[in-house]
């Protein structure tokens, strides 16, 4: 079922009258920001005014991103005695105020679902990479209450993804780039540092979610394809979610990447060799289990 057209496009029969219509469960550093930007500007979606809600992942959600966004908006409007910013609607503010009030409170699925009434009759979803390893009892409760929900997973080459994490940690002052001058020290770092764990590996996530959802409601897409053919991947995802891919995302091109200018560390051959050794098992597993772009990773790294 596709949606009606126009600025106030809405589905004739919303899949979920309340609650999100879809979840994007990751992966971090695999295009979730890109997806959020594309859907937020598509006329047939209403997306929460903050990405990575993370509500479902904790017994007592901290909701730091939502609280920071709400505080920034309040500071701006009170300081300038101004109206809401143009990119923040009344529905956005109500959503932020309601979810912020849940901070530190016991997780309540019904309360979470009620937050999405602000979507009206548009489609909406929650893009939170932390949901990749969502606990089975939470998934079962969601599926019982949202029988038509769909789940999207974005997958990236484990080595590129890990290197992207390390570059981010460096930008945030959490990684000492001097380690890259000593391969043995960096090798020790890989073994001891808190890296993306096995529960967030592509094959583990696919196996985990495939237990609960059939292929027509759970699909994964490759970051490689987003980079190589963003227009077609955007269309595939939007159609999978039940909207019309022929509608653009405002004036945002399909290849838009707001993180493209983020500083990245230089990957040298010795450091790359250590990353290959560290990720070799998962890369081989991805080629065997996932196919598609993952099948090329083995050749890419000489495995």
ZIWO-V712017 format. One record per pair of residues at least 12 apart in sequence whose C-alpha atoms are under 10 Angstrom apart, sorted by sequence separation. I is the first residue (numbers start at 0). J is the second residue. If there is no record, write none. Layout:
BEGIN
I|J, I|J
END
This chain:
BEGIN
0|12, 23|35, 35|47, 51|63, 52|64, 53|65, 72|84, 98|110, 205|217, 220|232, 232|244, 234|246, 282|294, 285|297, 286|298, 0|13, 51|64, 52|65, 97|110, 98|111, 205|218, 231|244, 234|247, 282|295, 283|296, 284|297, 0|14, 35|49, 36|50, 50|64, 51|65, 97|111, 174|188, 205|219, 230|244, 233|247, 282|296, 283|297, 35|50, 49|64, 50|65, 72|87, 220|235, 233|248, 282|297, 283|298, 35|51, 49|65, 97|113, 98|114, 220|236, 48|65, 49|66, 97|114, 219|236, 279|296, 32|50, 47|65, 49|67, 201|219, 218|236, 279|297, 282|300, 31|50, 32|51, 49|68, 73|92, 94|113, 95|114, 234|253, 283|302, 31|51, 48|68, 49|69, 72|92, 94|114, 233|253, 282|302, 48|69, 93|114, 94|115, 131|152, 218|239, 232|253, 233|254, 279|300, 69|91, 94|116, 130|152, 217|239, 230|252, 231|253, 275|297, 279|301, 280|302, 69|92, 94|117, 216|239, 229|252, 230|253, 279|302, 68|92, 93|117, 94|118, 124|148, 126|150, 128|152, 215|239, 216|240, 229|253, 230|254, 276|300, 69|94, 70|95, 90|115, 92|117, 124|149, 125|150, 126|151, 128|153, 228|253, 229|254, 275|300, 25|51, 69|95, 70|96, 90|116, 91|117, 124|150, 126|152, 228|254, 229|255, 275|301, 276|302, 19|46, 24|51, 68|95, 69|96, 90|117, 91|118, 226|253, 227|254, 275|302, 19|47, 23|51, 67|95, 89|117, 90|118, 225|253, 226|254, 272|300, 24|53, 65|94, 66|95, 69|98, 70|99, 90|119, 108|137, 112|141, 165|194, 225|254, 226|255, 271|300, 65|95, 66|96, 69|99, 164|194, 226|256, 65|96, 68|99, 109|140, 164|195, 65|97, 66|98, 67|99, 108|140, 109|141, 112|144, 8|41, 9|42, 10|43, 65|98, 66|99, 108|141, 112|145, 161|194, 8|42, 9|43, 10|44, 65|99, 66|100, 161|195, 6|41, 7|42, 8|43, 9|44, 64|99, 109|144, 160|195, 6|42, 7|43, 8|44, 62|98, 63|99, 66|102, 108|144, 5|42, 6|43, 7|44, 62|99, 65|102, 4|42, 5|43, 48|86, 60|98, 61|99, 62|100, 157|195, 4|43, 48|87, 60|99, 62|101, 63|102, 3|43, 48|88, 61|101, 62|102, 2|43, 60|101, 61|102, 62|103, 1|43, 48|90, 49|91, 59|101, 60|102, 61|103, 47|90, 48|91, 59|102, 60|103, 61|104, 157|200, 47|91, 48|92, 54|98, 59|103, 60|104, 156|200, 157|201, 45|90, 46|91, 47|92, 49|94, 58|103, 59|104, 60|105, 155|200, 156|201, 45|91, 48|94, 49|95, 52|98, 57|103, 58|104, 59|105, 60|106, 154|200, 155|201, 47|94, 48|95, 54|101, 58|105, 59|106, 60|107, 154|201, 47|95, 54|102, 57|105, 58|106, 59|107, 153|201, 154|202, 57|106, 58|107, 152|201, 56|106, 154|204, 55|106, 154|205, 54|106, 55|107, 152|204, 54|107, 55|108, 152|205, 54|108, 55|111, 152|208, 54|111, 151|208, 150|208, 150|212, 160|222, 149|212, 148|212, 149|213, 150|214, 132|197, 133|198, 149|214, 150|215, 151|216, 152|217, 153|218, 154|219, 155|220, 156|221, 132|198, 149|215, 150|216, 151|217, 152|218, 153|219, 154|220, 155|221, 156|222, 47|114, 131|198, 132|199, 149|216, 150|217, 151|218, 152|219, 153|220, 154|221, 155|222, 156|223, 224|291, 47|115, 131|199, 132|200, 148|216, 149|217, 150|218, 151|219, 152|220, 153|221, 154|222, 155|223, 221|289, 223|291, 224|292, 46|115, 130|199, 131|200, 142|211, 147|216, 148|217, 149|218, 150|219, 151|220, 152|221, 153|222, 154|223, 155|224, 223|292, 45|115, 47|117, 55|125, 129|199, 131|201, 138|208, 142|212, 153|223, 154|224, 219|289, 221|291, 222|292, 223|293, 46|117, 47|118, 54|125, 56|127, 128|199, 132|203, 133|204, 220|291, 221|292, 45|117, 46|118, 53|125, 55|127, 56|128, 57|129, 131|203, 132|204, 135|207, 139|211, 153|225, 220|292, 221|293, 45|118, 52|125, 53|126, 54|127, 56|129, 57|130, 131|204, 132|205, 134|207, 135|208, 138|211, 44|118, 45|119, 50|124, 51|125, 52|126, 53|127, 55|129, 56|130, 130|204, 131|205, 133|207, 138|212, 44|119, 45|120, 46|121, 50|125, 51|126, 52|127, 53|128, 54|129, 55|130, 56|131, 132|207, 133|208, 135|210, 44|120, 45|121, 46|122, 47|123, 49|125, 50|126, 51|127, 52|128, 53|129, 54|130, 56|132, 57|133, 131|207, 132|208, 135|211, 43|120, 44|121, 45|122, 46|123, 47|124, 49|126, 50|127, 51|128, 52|129, 53|130, 56|133, 57|134, 131|208, 43|121, 44|122, 45|123, 46|124, 47|125, 50|128, 51|129, 55|133, 56|134, 200|278, 203|281, 42|121, 43|122, 44|123, 45|124, 46|125, 47|126, 51|130, 55|134, 202|281, 42|122, 43|123, 44|124, 46|126, 201|281, 202|282, 56|137, 200|281, 201|282, 203|284, 55|137, 200|282, 202|284, 203|285, 206|288, 55|138, 201|284, 202|285, 205|288, 38|122, 39|123, 185|269, 186|270, 189|273, 197|281, 200|284, 201|285, 202|286, 205|289, 38|123, 151|236, 179|264, 182|267, 185|270, 189|274, 200|285, 202|287, 38|124, 55|141, 179|265, 183|269, 186|272, 202|288, 179|266, 180|267, 182|269, 183|270, 186|273, 190|277, 201|288, 202|289, 151|239, 176|264, 179|267, 181|269, 182|270, 185|273, 186|274, 189|277, 201|289, 35|124, 150|239, 151|240, 176|265, 180|269, 181|270, 182|271, 185|274, 18|108, 35|125, 149|239, 150|240, 179|269, 180|270, 182|272, 183|273, 186|276, 18|109, 35|126, 149|240, 170|261, 179|270, 182|273, 186|277, 17|109, 18|110, 19|111, 34|126, 148|240, 149|241, 170|262, 178|270, 201|293, 18|111, 19|112, 169|262, 170|263, 17|111, 18|112, 19|113, 32|126, 167|261, 169|263, 170|264, 17|112, 18|113, 19|114, 20|115, 31|126, 166|261, 167|262, 169|264, 16|112, 17|113, 18|114, 19|115, 31|127, 166|262, 167|263, 15|112, 16|113, 17|114, 18|115, 19|116, 31|128, 166|263, 167|264, 17|115, 18|116, 165|263, 166|264, 16|115, 17|116, 18|117, 19|118, 29|128, 164|263, 165|264, 166|265, 15|115, 16|116, 17|117, 18|118, 26|126, 27|127, 28|128, 163|263, 166|266, 15|116, 17|118, 20|121, 21|122, 22|123, 23|124, 24|125, 25|126, 26|127, 27|128, 162|263, 163|264, 16|118, 17|119, 20|122, 21|123, 22|124, 23|125, 24|126, 25|127, 26|128, 27|129, 162|264, 16|119, 17|120, 19|122, 20|123, 21|124, 22|125, 23|126, 24|127, 25|128, 26|129, 162|265, 16|120, 18|122, 19|123, 20|124, 21|125, 22|126, 23|127, 24|128, 25|129, 26|130, 27|131, 162|266, 15|120, 16|121, 18|123, 19|124, 20|125, 21|126, 22|127, 23|128, 24|129, 25|130, 26|131, 13|119, 14|120, 15|121, 16|122, 17|123, 18|124, 19|125, 22|128, 23|129, 24|130, 25|131, 13|120, 14|121, 15|122, 18|125, 23|130, 24|131, 25|132, 12|120, 13|121, 14|122, 15|123, 22|130, 23|131, 24|132, 162|270, 9|118, 11|120, 12|121, 13|122, 22|131, 24|133, 162|271, 9|119, 10|120, 11|121, 9|120, 10|121, 8|120, 9|121, 10|122, 159|271, 162|274, 7|120, 8|121, 9|122, 158|271, 161|274, 7|121, 8|122, 158|273, 159|274, 124|240, 158|274, 123|240, 157|274, 158|275, 161|278, 2|120, 3|121, 122|240, 157|275, 158|276, 2|121, 34|153, 122|241, 158|277, 2|122, 31|151, 122|242, 157|277, 158|278, 31|152, 121|242, 157|278, 158|279, 19|141, 30|152, 31|153, 156|278, 157|279, 18|141, 29|152, 30|153, 31|154, 158|281, 21|145, 29|153, 30|154, 157|281, 158|282, 20|145, 25|150, 26|151, 27|152, 28|153, 29|154, 30|155, 156|281, 157|282, 18|144, 19|145, 20|146, 21|147, 22|148, 23|149, 24|150, 25|151, 26|152, 27|153, 28|154, 29|155, 156|282, 17|144, 18|145, 20|147, 21|148, 22|149, 23|150, 24|151, 25|152, 26|153, 27|154, 28|155, 29|156, 17|145, 19|147, 20|148, 21|149, 22|150, 23|151, 24|152, 25|153, 26|154, 27|155, 29|157, 157|285, 15|144, 16|145, 19|148, 20|149, 21|150, 22|151, 23|152, 24|153, 25|154, 26|155, 28|157, 156|285, 15|145, 18|148, 19|149, 20|150, 21|151, 22|152, 23|153, 25|155, 29|159, 14|145, 15|146, 28|159, 29|160, 154|285, 14|146, 15|147, 28|160, 14|147, 15|148, 27|160, 28|161, 13|147, 14|148, 26|160, 27|161, 28|162, 29|163, 14|149, 28|163, 154|289, 27|163, 28|164, 156|292, 157|293, 27|164, 155|292, 156|293, 154|292, 155|293, 158|296, 28|167, 154|293, 156|295, 157|296, 156|296, 158|300, 27|195, 27|199, 26|199, 25|199, 26|200, 26|201, 25|201, 26|204, 25|204, 24|204, 24|208, 30|220, 29|220, 30|221, 31|222, 34|225, 29|221, 30|222, 33|225, 29|222, 30|223, 44|237, 23|217, 25|219, 28|222, 29|223, 43|237, 21|216, 22|217, 23|218, 24|219, 30|225, 38|233, 21|217, 23|219, 26|222, 29|225, 30|226, 33|229, 37|233, 41|237, 44|240, 38|236, 43|241, 44|242, 34|233, 38|237, 43|242, 33|233, 37|237, 42|242, 43|243, 41|242, 42|243, 43|244, 34|236, 41|243, 34|237, 41|244, 43|246, 38|242, 42|246, 44|248, 41|246, 42|247, 43|248, 40|246, 41|247, 42|248, 40|247, 41|248, 42|249, 40|248, 41|249, 38|247, 39|248, 40|249, 41|250, 37|247, 38|248, 39|249, 40|250, 41|251, 37|248, 38|249, 40|251, 36|248, 37|249, 37|251, 36|251, 37|252, 37|253, 36|253, 37|254, 22|240, 37|255, 21|240, 34|253, 36|255, 20|240, 21|241, 33|253, 36|256, 20|241, 33|254, 34|255, 36|257, 33|255, 34|256, 33|256, 32|256, 33|257, 32|257, 33|258, 30|256, 32|258, 14|241, 13|241, 30|258, 10|241, 10|242, 9|242, 8|242, 8|243, 1|238, 0|238, 4|242, 1|240, 2|241, 3|242, 4|243, 0|240, 1|241, 2|242, 3|243, 0|241, 1|242, 2|243, 5|246, 0|242, 1|243, 4|246, 0|243, 1|244
END
